[in-house]
Amino acid sequence: MVGLAAHDAAPADPTRGIEPLNGGGVRVRAPAKINLNLLVGPRGQDGYHPLDSLVVKVTFHDLIDLTPRTDGEVTFGCSGADCGPDEKNLALLAARLLAASGGAGSRGVHVALTKNIPPGRGLGGGSSDAAAILRALNMLWELKRDAPALNGLAARLGSDVPLFLGPPASRMTSRGERIEPIRVHPFLAVLLVPDVSCHTAEVYRSFDEHPCPRGRQLDLSLVAGSPPSQWRGRLVNQLGGAARRVCPEMAKTWDALSEALPVPVHLTGSGSALFALCDDDREVRTVLGAAPDPFRRNGLVVRPNPW
């Protein structure tokens, strides 16, 4: 069974997931995340909802190649899953923000993003791309920005971006900017990424119209010390009801999988991606064997990302 490395409060290796390329460039992988547990409070006067979520980065990822330029320009190309307009892409915005923050001088970069994580699925792909860009360009341009400086830039790009500068598994609280390393027992997960997307703003709007009492977070010692079979049935995503209302097609998929699979099926983030936690490879085979087509063919088997 594949394990998740133990985490502590020590600073993460800033070069994790970054590899050199011929010609002086670098390649960086930007992992997706799943929310094991997601508690949401009522919207505050600042317009944000207080969150309390256990989050794990997984091995499903986007790929970013950074090629140095000597003219000071930041150029961008994207292929694969829906990239959206270039000018709104968080990867490009992150590169421009770091360049504008000073120190890059005449150095520029071409950003080539291969998009595997589609937007609107609750997997954090855009935020992860932005964080990966900040880390990789900080190294490529030899800027030597420390973790607080990068986190400050990340927060300007979006409330989820600092999460991806943090540890492999974390408890995310407040508006999402407070990140505490946690331990999670080894697991595998069958991840289903539906063709339909959930619009985050619409999900939160529906949540505000139909609020629910905020629950209690899982016992972290249980999550760290016991396999998922001992706690996966207790997972809660308080955006689930709102996501079902906003995206009824996703709700049908969720219901079909819940009826067919021998383990609980959960929603990540504001949706629409769904996942089933498994203790080991044998349970993964059982889950995939029970899944109806086309879910069996489209299910991705992921594990915690070591960085």
N, C-alpha and C positions, 0 to 999 in steps of 0.2 A: 504494500500500500504506500502511496506517495505521501510524504509528510510535509508539513509546513514548519519552517524553521522558527525557533523560538524568537520572540521579539522582546526588547526591553527599551528603556528610555534613551539609549545611546543614539547619537546622530546617525542617520542612514548614510550609506556610502553614496556620495554624490555622483559617482560614475556608474552606478548600477544600471544594467540594461543598455549601456552605450558601447558600441564597438567601432573601431577605426575602419575607414574605407580607403581604397587606393585613391591617391590624389589629394590626401589631406582632409577628406570629409569624415563624417561620422554617421552611423545609423543608430537610431534609438527606437525602442519598442514602447508603445503607450498602451498599458493594459486596461481592460474593462474592469468594472467593479460589480459586485452584487451586494445588496443590502440584506444581511441575514435577518435583521430586526429593524423596523423603522417606526418610531413613535413620533407623532406630530402634535404640537400644541396649537392653540388658536392664534391667529395672526395678531401681532403686536402693533403698537402705534407706528413703529418704524417700517411697517409693511411686510416684515418677515415673520415666518413661522418658526418657533423654537423646535429644534430637532434633537432626537436622541437615537442614534443608529449605530449598529455594529456592521462594519463594512469590511469586505475582503476583496483585494485585487485578485483577478484570476488570469489564466493563461490565454484567453482570447484577447487579441491586441491589434492595434493599428501599427503601421510601420512608417517611419519617417527617415528619409535620407537628407542630410544637410551637406551641401557642397559650397566651399568657400568662394566668395567673389572678392575682387580687389577694387571694385568701383564704389563700394559703400551701399549698393542697392540690395534691397530685400525682395526677392522674387519668389513666386509660389506656383505650384502645380498640384493638382489633386486627381486621383483616380480611384475607382472602386465603388464603394457604397455611396449613397447620396451625400455629396460634399457641400451642397448649398452654394450661395454666392461667395466668390473668393473674398470679397471685402468684409464679409461677416464671419469668416472662418477663424475660430479661436487660435489655430496653429499660426496663421499669418499674423493675427493681432498680437500674439505673444512675442513673435520674432520682432515685430516693429516696436513693441513696447520696450523690450530689452535693449534694442538698438538706440531708442530715443532716451533711455535712462542714463546714457553717457558711458564712455570707455571703449566703445566699439571702434571709434575712429573711422578710418577709411574702409574698414573691413565690412563686407556684406555677406550675403548667403542666399543660396537657392534652396528653398524648402520643397521637397517632393514627398507628398503625403499619400500613402496607399491606405485607403479607408476600408477597413473590414467591419468596424463597429458602426452600425447604422444609427442615425439620430432618432430621438423619440422612443427609445426602448428602455430607458432607465439604467443604462450601462455606463454612462459618464464618458463616452468616447471623446467628445469635444473638449471637455475639461482635462482629460488625461493627455490629449494631444498638446494642449497649451502647457501643462506642467512638464511634459517631456521636452518640449522646445526650450523652455527656460533652463532646464538642467543641462541639456546638450549644448546649447549655444553658450552658456556660461563657461563650459569647458572648452569649446571650440575657439571662442574669442579670448580665452584666458582672462576673463573678467574678475575671477576670484570673489564673486559675490557670495556672502555667507548665507546660511539657511534663513535667518530673519529677513534679509534683504529680498531673497527670492520669494519668500512667503508674502511679503508686502506687495510685490508685483503681481503674484498669483491672485491675491484677494481683489485686486483691481480688475482682473479679467473675469472673475465669477466666484461665487461663494463655494463652489465645489472644487475649484482648481487647487487650493492648498492641500486638500485631501490627498491628491496624487503626488505631492511632494513628500508625503509622509510615509509611514511604515506600511508593510504588506497588509496588516490587519489593524483596525483601529476602531475606537469608539468616537463618533463624531457628534458633538453637541453644540448648543447655542444656535447660531444661524448656519452652522456648518464649518466655522472657522476654528473651533477648538478640537484638536486632534490628540487623542490619548492612545498610545500603542497598547494592544491587547494580544493575548494568546488565543489561538483557535485550534482545536483538535484537528488532526489531518482529516481531509475529506476529498471526495470527488463529487462533481455535480453534473447533471444533465441539464444543459441550457438550451432553451428554445427561444429563438428570436423570430417572432411573427412578422409577416409582411406588413401588418398595420402598425401605426405609431400612435403614441399617446402624447398630446401636447401638454407639457408640464403646467403652463399657466391655466389651462382649462381644468386640469385635474385639481389643482389647488383651489380654483374658484368653486368647483363642485364640493370640495371638502369644506370650504367655508360655509356653504349653503346647508350642508348636512354634517355638522361637527360631531365628533365622538369623543368620549372621555379618554384622556391620555392614560396609557397603561404603564406598567412597571417594566423596566429593562430586565432582560434575562440575567441570571446569576452568572457572572463572568467566570467563576471557578468551574461551573458546570460546562460551559462552552469550551474552556481550555482543557479540561481533564477527561471529558467523556466524548465518545463518538457521536456523530449527528443523530443516530437512531435514538439517543437518549434525550434529545432536546429539539429536534426539528419540528415536532408536533406543537411546540409552544411558540414558534415564530409568529410574529404579527407584523403586518404592514398596514398602518392606519390610513394609507392612501388607496388601499385596495378597493374599497367601496366606491370612492370617487372615480378611480380609473375604470371600473366596470361601467359606471354610468356614462362616462365620456366616450368609452370605446367598447360598445356592446359586442363587436366582432371578437375582440380580445377576450371578453368575458365568456363567450361561447367556447373558445379554445381552452381557456382555463378550466371550465366546467368539464369539458370532454376529457382532458388530461387527468383531472382530479378523480373522475369516475373510473378511468382505465388503469391508472398507475397504483402500485401497492404502497407508495410513499407519498407524503404530502407534497403538493405543488404550491410554490410561492411566487409572488410578484417582487421584482426588484425595482426600487425607486418609485417613480410615478408611472412605470410601465413603458412598453408593453411586454418586455421580456419576462419569461417565466423560468423557474429552475426547481429541480428536485435534488436534494442532498442525499448522498450515498456514503456508506461507510467504506466501501472497497470496490474493487473491480467486479467481483461477483454480483454485488447489488446493482452496479451499473448495467450489467448484462440483463439482469432481471427487469430493470426499469425499461430499458430499450426494447426488450422482448415483449413487454406488455403495452408499449405505446402504439396507438393506431397509426396507420399511414395517413398523411405524409410525415407525421411527427417523428417516426422512427428514423427516417432518412435524413431529416433536417436537424436532429438533436446534436448539439455539440457537447463533447465531454471535456470539462475543464477542471482545473485544480487550482489551489491557491498559488499565486505568483510569488516567487521567493524575493522579489524586490518591488 
